Amino acid sequence: MQCRENCGACCIAPSITSLNKPAGERCKHLDQQNRCKIFGKDQRPKACADFAPEEEFCGQSREEALQILTLLESSTH
């Protein structure tokens, strides 16, 4: 599966400890089109680099992806 255009759910729903980013807040590295500005760069956290889009996590829409990833985040804390 390819990343969905203008989604960014994986950069909003989960917490990203290495960036001090709380769950549910936009990552400071998301641009206006919800694309990662540090994608492919050394400063990109390993947790981000290890995430691969899959229908199980991304669903059928951006809204569904946010719901799924938010639920997963809350169930791991």
DOVEX-986133 format. One record per atom (N, C-alpha, C, O, CB): residue in one letter; x, y, z. Coordinates in pm, whole numbers, plus 32768, in hexadecimal, padded with zeros to 4 digits. Glycine has a CB too. Example, Ala and Ser with C-alpha at 12.3 -4.5 7.8 and 13.67 -1.06 7.14 Angstrom:
# residues 2
A85277DC7830C;A84CE7E3E830C;A85287EB6830C;A85907EB4834E;A846B7E418389;S85057F1F82C4;S85577F9682CA;S850A80038313;S853D80728324;S85807FC4823C;
//
This chain:
# residues 77
M80547F8A8000;M800080008000;M8058807C8000;M80C080808043;M7FA08000807A;Q803080E17FB6;Q807681617FB3;Q803581C18017;Q7FBF81B28038;Q8074819E7F24;C808282228046;C80478288809D;C7FDB82D38051;C7FE882EE7FDA;C80B482EA80D1;R7F7182F48098;R7F02833E8060;R7F2783D28058;R7F5F840880B8;R7E81832980B5;E7F0984127FEA;E7F2284A17FDB;E7EDA84F18047;E7E6784D28069;E7EF784D27F50;N7F1C8556807D;N7EE385B380DE;N7EA7856C8158;N7E3D85948188;N7E798608809B;C7EEB85058189;C7EB984B981FC;C7EFF84E6827B;C7EC8853482C8;C7ECD842281E6;G7F7884B58293;G7FC384DB830A;G7F92849D838C;G7FC184C383F7;G7FC2856C8318;A7F35843E8385;A7EFE840283FF;A7F6B83C58456;A7F6483CF84D1;A7E97839883DC;C7FCE8388841A;C803A83498467;C809683B084A8;C80E9838D84FC;C808C82EC840C;C8088842D8481;C80D7849A84BC;C808284EF851A;C80B08555854D;C811384F1844E;I800784C6852F;I7FAC85108588;I7F8084B785FB;I7F8F84DD866F;I7F318543853A;A7F4A844285DE;A7F0C83ED8645;A7F6E83B986AF;A7F5183C78726;A7ECA83788602;P7FDE837F8689;P8035834686F1;P809083AC8733;P80AF841686FB;P808982D786B5;S80BB838987AB;S812583D987EA;S81A983AF87A9;S81B9833D877E;S812883C38888;I8206840D87A2;I828B83EF876C;I82EE842287D4;I8312849887D7;I82A3843386DD;T831983C7882A;T836983EA889E;T83E88435887A;T840A849888BA;T838D836D88EA;S842D84088814;S84AD844787F0;S849C84D687C0;S84FD852287BD;S84F283F68785;L842284FD879B;L840685878772;L83B785D387DC;L838F864587C7;L83B8858786EE;N83A185928850;N834E85CD88BA;N82C485F58885;N828D865B88AD;N8394864888F7;K828F85A48829;K820D85C187ED;K81A1856E8831;K81A484F3882C;K820F85A48755;P814285B18871;P80D4856788B1;P8074852D8848;P806A855E87D8;P808785C48911;A802F84C58870;A7FC88489881B;A7F5C84F087FC;A7F36853F8853;A7F8A840C885E;G7F2D84EE8781;G7EBF85458758;G7EE885D0872A;G7E93861F8701;G7E62855387C8;E7F6885EF8731;E7F9986718701;E7FE786608680;E802C85FC866C;E7FF186B6876D;R7FDB86C28628;R802886BF85AB;R80BD86C185C7;R80EB8709861F;R800387368551;C81068672857F;C819886778588;C81C986FB854E;C8193872B84EA;C81DA85FD853E;K822D8734858B;K826387B4855B;K82A487A684D1;K82C0880B848F;K82C987EA85BF;H82BB872C84A6;H82FA87158424;H829786FC83B2;H82C186DF8342;H835886A0842E;L8216870883CD;L81B286FB8362;L81A487808319;L819D87EA8357;L812986CE839B;D81A187798294;D818C87F48248;D80F6880B8231;D80A487C08267;D81D787ED81C0;Q80D2886F81E4;Q8046889281CD;Q7FF888248184;Q7F7E881D818F;Q803F8912817E;Q803E87CF813B;Q7FFE876080F3;Q800686DE8143;Q7FEE8672810D;Q8040874C806A;N802786E981C5;N80338675821E;N809C861181F0;N808A859881FC;N7FAE862F822A;R8109864681BC;R817C85F38197;R81ED860F81F7;R81FC86808227;R81A9860D8103;C823B85AA8213;C82AB85B78270;C831E8603822F;C834F85DC81C4;C82DB852D82A0;K8349866F826F;K83B686C0823A;K843F867F8252;K84A286A98216;K83B4874A8278;I8445861982AA;I84C685D782C4;I84C685468291;I851D84F782B5;I84E685D9835A;F84658525823C;F845F849E8202;F84E3848181BA;F851184D18169;F83E6849081A1;G851E840E81D9;G859A83E48198;G8617842881CD;G868584108199;G858F83FE8108;K860A847C8232;K867E84C2826A;K86A9847F82EC;K865B843A832D;K865D85588282;D872884968310;D876084588388;D8717847C8408;D8711842A8464;D87F0847E8396;Q86DF84F38411;Q869C851D848D;Q861084E1849D;Q85D184F48505;Q869285B48491;R85E08499843B;R855D84588447;R856783E784AD;R85BE839184A2;R852D842183BC;P850E83E68512;P8514837F8579;P850282F28542;P84BD82DD84DE;P84AB839985E2;K854282928584;K85398206855A;K84A781D6855D;K847D818C8505;K859081AE85B5;A845C820085C2;A83CF81D785CA;A83828202854D;A832C81B8851D;A838C82148647;C83A08277851A;C835E82A784A1;C838C82598426;C833C823183D2;C8379833E848D;A840E8244841E;A844681FB83AC;A8414816B83A8;A84058131833C;A84DF81FE83B2;D83FC8130841C;D83CF80A58423;D833B80938402;D830F802483E4;D83EA806F84AC;F82ED81008407;F825E80F583EB;F824980E98354;F827D81398306;F8211816F8424;A81FD8084832E;A81DB807082A0;A814480748292;A80FD803682E2;A82157FE9826A;P811080BB822F;P807F80C1821E;P8047803781FA;P80787FF381A0;P805A812781B1;E7FE080128243;E7F997F94822B;E7F057FAF8240;E7EE080018294;E7FCC7F218289;E7EB17F6D81F5;E7E217F838200;E7DF07F6C828F;E7D937FAF82BC;E7DD77F2881A0;E7E2E7F0E82D6;E7E097EF18361;E7E147F6E83B9;E7DC37F808414;E7E627E828398;F7E767FC3839F;F7E8C803B83EE;F7E5380B983AC;F7E2B811783F0;F7F20804D8406;C7E5080B98329;C7E2B813182DD;C7D9A813382AF;C7D67819C8287;C7E85813F8266;G7D5780C182B4;G7CCB80BB828D;G7CB380E881FF;G7D0980DA81A8;G7C7A810F82E9;Q7C3C811E81E8;Q7C1381468161;Q7C1681DD814B;Q7BFD820C80DD;Q7B8981128146;S7C34822981B5;S7C3582BB81AA;S7C8F82F68216;S7CBA82B08271;S7BA482F481B6;R7CAB83758209;R7CFB83BC826D;R7CB483B782F5;R7CF4839F835B;R7D14844E8242;E7C3183CE82F5;E7BE483CD8371;E7BE9834583B5;E7BF8833C842F;E7B5383F48354;E7BDD82DC8365;E7BE48254839D;E7C70823983D3;E7C7E81FB843C;E7BBE81EB8332;A7CD68265838D;A7D60825383BD;A7D7482998444;A7DB08261849E;A7DC5828A8356;L7D4183138450;L7D4C835A84D0;L7D04830E853F;L7D38830585AF;L7D1283E884C4;Q7C9082D88523;Q7C45828B8588;Q7C91820E85B1;Q7CA081F38629;Q7BBA82658553;I7CC181C28550;I7D098146856C;I7D88816285BC;I7DA081238622;I7D2B80FC84E9;L7DD881C0858D;L7E5781DD85CF;L7E43821A8659;L7E93820286B3;L7EAC823A8578;T7DDA8269866A;T7DBC82A186EE;T7D948231874E;T7DC0823187C1;T7D4A830A86E3;L7D4381D48720;L7D1C81638773;L7D96810E8798;L7DA480E6880C;L7CB3810D872B;L7DEB80F28738;L7E6580A58755;L7EBD80ED87B9;L7EF280AF8815;L7EB3808B86D4;E7ECC816F87A9;E7F1E81BE8807;E7EE581B58893;E7F2F819E88F3;E7F26825287DA;S7E6381C788A1;S7E2681C58927;S7E2B813A8965;S7E31812E89DF;S7D9681F78920;S7E2880D28914;S7E29804A894A;S7EB5801D8974;S7EC37FB689B7;S7DF27FE988E4;T7F1B8069894F;T7FA480448976;T7FD5809189F0;T804780818A1C;T8004805A8902;H7F7D80E58A27;H7FA681338A9E;H7F5581128B15;H7F6B814B8B80;H7F9D81C68A84;
//
